[in-house]
């Protein structure tokens, strides 16, 4: 079984940091396959994609999970769209800082548009909202961010990606969301 | 659209036919690497010697992203435009990617020094043969997990806590 999980969010929200920390944590547990692949600009901003593979033992089966990030900069919309092909689960990385509400919302709106274009049911696709940068003084309360950033009322996590806090929990939750719909579908058949 | 959390399974007959088509192309073109994968970059078939299974997954993911990014490029100029085949060259290699029926893609990597015209012709025939085959292949959803949602949650906590 192979899953494709994509982290999306505003520019500088912490997607790459989250995914790099996740790779580091999973590598320490011997759960990664191969290296971390990154295509970035000279300013260390994601140009196209960052990805790695992890293999998890579940129920006697090896579940391969491909983890990817999208570039956050607005001008790279066409590349984000290309990376989202065939996605099984989404993590919406939110920059919790005051003043970033609008940009978070615009990213969400763009994602909704792309998913609709691909034919996904926006309210059925597995999503986890990751409220990042929770350690910053100007981070808005989650209750204030929820109405803007979580129209699905999806599970959410509070993270400090630079320190790896909450990163693994975010990953576990999105896998749970993605696999649950699969397991439930199976039980219906 | 339903989620495509699936593993692809081919019947023995389909596998044999697919292998024959790939063998024919590989002999004629001398291509070093051949990948058949879905739009998410999940590898269905990889033929080649110099890449590990993991590397093949990376290559397929990037090929998929490059193909669809190129399609977006065309769509910016003309929304009605579609991309079916993408060919590009590096200093040492030629890359060919084409769309197949059923949301699949085929990618080929060949060393330079071969006649590009012949390679393109062989590739065109290869894609036609694959499309004929993919038109009749049954995609089987293999349900591999037998966990309840609760068990799944506990298992994930065990592995990722």
Interface residues (C-beta under 8 A of the other chain):
Chain A: X1 X2 X3 X4 X31 X33 X34 X37 X48 X49 X51 X53 X56 X57 X58 X59 X61 X63 X64 X66 X68 X78 X79 X81 X82 X83 X85 X86 X87 X88 X118 X119 X120 X121 X124 X125 X126 X168 X171 X172 X175 X176 X178 X179 X180 X181 X182 X183 X184 X185 X186 X187 X189
Chain B: X1 X2 X3 X4 X5 X6 X7 X38 X39 X40 X41 X42 X52 X54 X55 X57 X58 X61 X62 X64 X65 X66 X67 X68 X69 X71 X72 X73 X76 X103 X142 X143 X144 X145 X146 X147 X148 X149 X151 X152 X153 X155 X156 X157 X159 X160 X161
